Amino acid sequence: MEIFWRAMEQINWYTGLSPTAFFTILASMIFVFQMVSSMFVSPEEFNKPPTVPVSSSNSANSNLFVDDSVADASQSVQVGRLTEQQLRAYDGSDPNKPLLMAIKGQIYDVSSGRTFYGPGSPYSMFVGKDASRALALLSFKPEDINGNLEGLNEEELVILQDWEYKFMEKYVKVGELVSEEALNEPSENGHQSTDTNREEEPNKDQ
């Protein structure tokens, strides 16, 4: 108890406040700091999925949704070159199609993160679109969910670059966004690009 009372005397000596007033002010400062800190989200936390309870019956599927999971490339289907309109077909409205999302024109399969990218999830508005601008601005505004990078400052471009690195690490790249004109131009293998949503025609030579 002697140490306690000495400490109280020191608080009064250095601050001019009573111990009660000192600890009240300290508690208020900590509370305000935590409240202000909670208003800001880092790029890492921005995309952090909610905690998913794991049961014995679905533990295998739940492993797909944890932060440190990495998508299995063998489970992703390459879609090649898509226009923005074609990419919208992979927004989660069709359960038979993968969840696709683009960053800086590169399309990634985010199906392994269905808990936070699937229909009704916190970030479903980004799926089926190029979300580059929204990610750079850490914005959920519909008008920012596009691939337009004009007007972004250096800091925002760095944030976007961080997002791109994260997607490259976690998800499988399955294609790229192109314009309607580019879609009709010959691709690198010399063949004209076709609509990837159309089913393949049977080989008549067989």
N, C-alpha and C positions, 0 to 999 in steps of 0.2 A: 504493500500500500504506500510505502514511503516513496517508491519510484513513481507511482502514479501521481501523487500530490506534487512531486518535484516537476513532473512533466506539465501538470496543469499550471504551475507557477511560471515555467518557462514560456508557455503559450501566452500567458497574460503579459509577461515581460517584453516578449518580442513583437507581439501584435497589438497590444493595448486592448485586447478583447477578452471577455470572460470565456472560459472553456466552452460554455453552452453556446454562446454566439459564434465562436470559432468553428465548432463542429457543425452548426446549422448552416453557416455559409459554405463550408467545405462540401457538405452533402448536396447543397443546391448547385454548386459548380459542377460536381460530378454528374448530377441529373441532367443539367443543361448540356454538358458535353456529350453525353450518350444520346440525347434527343437529336442534337445537331448532326452527330456522326451517322445516325441511322438514316438521315435524309440523303446521304451520298452513297452511291453504289459503285464499286470498282468494276472494271470490265470482266474480271474473273467471276465476281458474285452476280453480275447482271445475267449471266447465262447458267447459274447454278441451279440444278433441278431441286424440287422439293424432296424431302426425305420420304422414301417409299418403304413402308413396313414390309419385312420379308417373312413369309410363312414357309413352312416346309413344303407346301404344295406348289408354290410358285417361285421358289428361291432361284431357280435357273433363269427364269424370265426377268426377275428383278435385277439380276446382275447386269442387264443391259442398260439400266438406267442410272447406275452410280456414276459419280464424277470421274473416277479414274478408268472407266471402261473405254475401250477402243473398238470401233465398229469392225466387224469381220468383213474383209473385202470380198470373200467368197459369197456373201449373202447379198451383195449389191449388184445391180444390173446397170451396165453402161448404157446411157441414153444418147450419147453423142451430142450433136448440136441441136439446140432447141431455141425457139423464139420465146419472148416473154409470154406470149399468149399460150403457147404449148406448155410452158412451165407451170402455168396456173392449174393445169389438170392434175398436178401432183401436190395439191394443197391439203390433202387429207380427206377430202370429201368422198373419194373412192377408196374404200378399205383394201382393195386389191392392188393398189398402186403404192409405191414407196413415197415417203415424205422427202421432197427435194427442196433445197433452198440455195440461193446463189449469193456469193460474195465476190465483188469485183469481176463479175461475168463468169466465174467458175461455179459450177453446180456441184453440190454435195448432197449425199444421201444421209439424212438425219433421222432415219427410221429407228435407229437404236436409241434415240432420245424421245420416243413417242410420248412418254409421260409429260414432258414439258414442251414438245413441238406438235403433238397430235391435236385433233379437234377438241376444243374446250379447254385446252391447256393455256398457261400464261403467255406463251410466246407463239401460239399458233398463227398469229397474224403475219409472221415473217415467212411462213412456209408457202411455197409456190411462187415466190417472188425473189427479186434481187434486193436484199435488205441492207446493202452497203451503207447508204446514207443514214439510215436509222441507227445502225450499229455505231457508226462514227460519232453520231450525236447523242448516243444512249437515249434514243427517243422511241416512244410508242405511238407517235402521231401518224395516222394513216398517210398523210401527205409526205412524210419523210421515208416511207418504205419504198424505196426505188434505188436504182443504181447510179443516180446522178451525183457526181462528186464535185460539181462546180461550187465554188464559194467556201469549201471546207478549209479551215486553217491547218497549220502544220501539226498542232496538237491533236486535232480531230483525225487527221490522216494517220498519225501514229497509233491512235486508239483503234482505228480500222485495221491497220497492219497487225496489231496484236490479235484482233479477232480472226483475221485470216490465218495466222499461224496456229491458233487454237483449233480452227476447223480442219486445217491440214493434218493436225496431229490426231484429232478425235474421230473424224469422219472420212468416208471414202469419196474422192472426186469421181463423178460419173459422167460429166459432160461440161459443156460451155454454152453460154448464151450468145446468140448471134441475131442479127437483124433479118428481116424477111428477105432482103436482097442477098445477103451473104448466104442464106440457107439454100438459095437456088444456084449459087456458084459451085463449081467443082471443089471437092474437099481435097485434102493432101494426098489421098490415094488415087486421085484422078477421077473418082466417081462423083456424080451429082448427089447432093444430100437429099434425103427423103424424109417424109414425116415419120418420126419414130413412134407415133401413137397408132400408126396403121399396122395391122397384122401382116406378117410376111405371106406372100403368095406362094403356093406350093410349086415345087420345081417340076415344070412340065417335061423336062428331059428324062426324069426318073420313071 
